[in-house]
Amino acid sequence: MTAVATLPDGFRADVEILWDYHDLGHELRPTDVGIGLGSHDLGVAPFTAELFHAGLFRRIVFTGANAPTTADAFPGGEAVHYRRHAIELGVPAEAILVEPKATNTGENLRFTRELLADEGIAVSSAILVSRPYQQRRAYATARKLWPELDVLCASRPLPLDDYITGIGDANRVINMLVGDTQRIALYAERGFAIPQHVPGEVRDACDRLVQAGFTSRLV
């Protein structure tokens, strides 16, 4: 599919259903650490920095190596690039730890937990900062792999159309939404995450988008 920077009207209703489903709407409060999950979305870094400056945490871990979609944009790795960007936005370098090896959400959490333990940093609560449609899966993964952690999820509070314009590719966003929706049930079945309720309207919207050809991020 040719990349376009605006959401095609024929898919809007179904895309909005998935977009709303993945936004957990957590009310944020101060936590021990902010964990910025690496991805192609550079917006994770400035929003993590914004939450740091708002006093919601005093330490940040950026986690992520590279995926095929990020190798060109972030040649040094996602976490390394996020750290650099956050420092440019006024976050003290000493407040940021980098976990540069993770290649999926499970590894993001497992390696971050190991890094904090190796640094002798005890944490009981965290805000996971991710791209918007990763919130639900990140939460379910954290509850499975780090069950004692009091976890909240957050993303830049952007309307769907503004987010797509910023990414510059509506098809990529739709494919990612479809892929993350599939993973909610699939990863719970495989033991990677806790089960999450998937309403019928969400399943139906996802199925219609799959039938329309948005399949590149399916497992």
C-alpha positions in Angstrom: 0.0 0.0 0.0 1.2 3.5 -0.8 2.1 5.6 2.2 -0.3 8.4 3.0 -0.2 10.8 5.9 -3.9 11.1 6.5 -6.4 8.4 7.6 -8.6 7.2 4.7 -12.3 7.9 5.5 -13.3 4.3 4.6 -11.3 2.9 7.5 -11.9 5.6 10.1 -14.6 4.0 12.2 -12.7 0.7 12.6 -9.4 2.4 13.2 -10.9 4.6 15.9 -12.4 1.6 17.6 -8.9 0.0 17.9 -7.3 3.3 18.8 -9.7 3.9 21.7 -9.3 0.2 22.9 -5.6 0.5 23.3 -5.7 3.8 25.3 -6.1 2.7 28.9 -6.7 6.2 30.2 -4.7 5.7 33.3 -4.7 8.6 35.8 -1.0 9.3 36.4 0.6 9.7 39.8 4.2 9.8 41.0 6.1 6.6 40.6 9.6 5.3 41.3 10.7 5.2 37.6 9.6 6.1 34.1 10.3 3.4 31.5 10.3 4.6 27.9 9.7 1.7 25.6 11.7 1.9 22.3 9.9 1.9 19.0 9.8 3.9 15.7 7.9 6.6 17.6 10.3 9.4 18.7 7.4 11.0 20.6 8.1 8.5 23.5 11.2 10.4 24.4 9.8 14.0 24.7 6.7 12.7 26.6 8.9 10.8 29.0 10.9 14.0 29.5 7.7 16.0 30.0 6.6 13.6 32.7 10.0 13.8 34.4 9.9 17.6 34.5 6.3 17.4 35.9 7.8 15.4 38.9 6.1 12.1 38.1 9.4 10.2 38.5 13.0 11.2 39.2 14.6 8.4 37.2 14.2 7.2 33.6 15.0 3.9 31.9 15.0 4.0 28.1 14.9 0.5 26.7 15.3 -0.8 23.1 17.7 -2.0 20.5 16.6 -1.8 16.9 13.8 -3.3 14.8 13.7 -3.2 11.0 11.5 -0.2 11.2 14.0 1.8 13.3 17.5 0.8 12.2 17.8 3.7 9.7 16.2 6.3 11.9 18.0 5.4 15.1 21.3 3.8 14.0 22.6 3.9 17.5 19.6 2.1 18.9 16.2 3.3 20.1 17.1 3.7 23.8 20.3 5.5 23.0 18.6 7.9 20.7 15.8 8.5 23.2 18.3 9.3 25.9 20.0 11.8 23.7 16.7 13.5 22.8 15.7 13.6 26.5 18.9 15.2 27.5 18.4 17.9 24.8 15.1 18.5 26.5 16.7 19.2 29.8 16.6 15.8 31.6 19.9 15.4 33.5 22.1 12.7 32.0 22.6 11.1 35.4 18.8 10.6 35.7 18.7 8.3 32.7 19.7 4.6 32.4 19.8 2.9 29.0 18.9 -0.7 28.3 20.1 -1.2 24.7 19.4 -4.9 24.0 15.7 -5.5 24.1 14.0 -6.3 20.8 10.4 -6.9 22.0 8.1 -5.7 24.9 8.8 -8.7 27.0 12.6 -8.1 26.8 12.0 -4.4 27.4 10.5 -5.3 30.8 12.8 -8.2 31.7 16.0 -6.4 30.8 14.9 -3.2 32.5 14.1 -5.1 35.7 17.6 -6.8 35.6 19.3 -3.4 34.9 17.6 -1.8 37.9 18.5 -4.7 40.1 22.1 -4.6 38.9 22.3 -0.9 39.7 20.9 -1.6 43.2 17.8 0.5 42.5 14.6 -0.8 44.2 11.4 0.1 42.5 7.8 -0.8 43.3 6.0 1.4 40.8 6.5 2.6 37.2 5.0 4.6 34.4 5.4 2.8 31.1 5.6 5.3 28.3 4.9 3.9 24.9 3.4 4.6 21.5 -0.4 5.0 22.0 -1.5 1.6 20.6 1.1 -0.3 22.7 -0.4 0.7 26.1 -2.7 -2.3 26.6 -0.1 -4.9 25.5 2.6 -3.2 27.6 0.4 -3.3 30.6 -0.6 -6.9 30.1 3.0 -7.9 29.6 4.2 -6.1 32.7 1.4 -7.7 34.8 2.6 -11.1 33.7 6.4 -10.7 33.9 6.7 -8.2 36.8 3.5 -8.8 38.8 4.6 -7.0 41.9 5.2 -3.8 40.0 2.5 -1.1 40.4 2.3 -0.1 36.7 0.6 2.7 34.9 0.7 3.3 31.1 0.9 6.6 29.3 1.5 8.0 25.8 1.5 11.4 24.2 -2.1 12.6 24.4 -2.6 13.2 20.7 -5.7 12.8 18.6 -5.6 10.0 16.1 -5.2 12.2 13.1 -2.5 14.3 14.7 -0.6 11.1 15.6 -0.8 9.8 12.0 0.3 13.1 10.6 3.3 13.0 12.9 4.3 9.5 11.9 3.6 10.4 8.3 2.2 7.0 7.2 -1.4 6.0 7.9 -0.9 2.5 6.6 1.9 1.8 9.0 -0.2 3.0 12.0 -3.2 0.9 10.9 -1.1 -2.2 10.4 0.5 -1.6 13.8 -2.9 -1.2 15.4 -4.1 -4.4 13.8 -1.0 -6.3 14.9 -1.2 -5.1 18.5 -4.9 -6.0 18.7 -4.1 -9.6 17.5 -1.3 -9.9 20.1 -3.6 -9.1 23.0 -5.3 -12.5 22.8 -2.5 -14.4 21.2 0.2 -13.4 23.7 -2.1 -14.2 26.6 -2.7 -17.7 25.1 1.1 -18.2 24.7 1.7 -17.1 28.3 3.5 -13.9 27.5 0.9 -11.6 29.0 -2.2 -11.6 31.2 -5.6 -12.0 29.5 -7.4 -8.8 28.5 -11.1 -8.5 27.6 -11.5 -7.9 23.8 -15.0 -6.6 23.1 -16.9 -7.9 20.1 -16.8 -4.6 18.4 -13.0 -4.6 18.7 -12.7 -8.1 17.2 -15.0 -7.2 14.4 -13.2 -3.9 13.6 -9.9 -5.8 13.5 -11.3 -8.5 11.3 -12.5 -6.0 8.8 -9.2 -4.2 8.6 -7.4 -7.6 8.1 -9.8 -8.3 5.3 -9.0 -4.9 3.8 -5.3 -6.0 3.6 -3.8 -4.5 6.8 -1.8 -7.7 7.6 1.8 -6.7 7.6 2.1 -6.8 11.4 0.2 -10.0 12.0 2.1 -12.8 13.8 
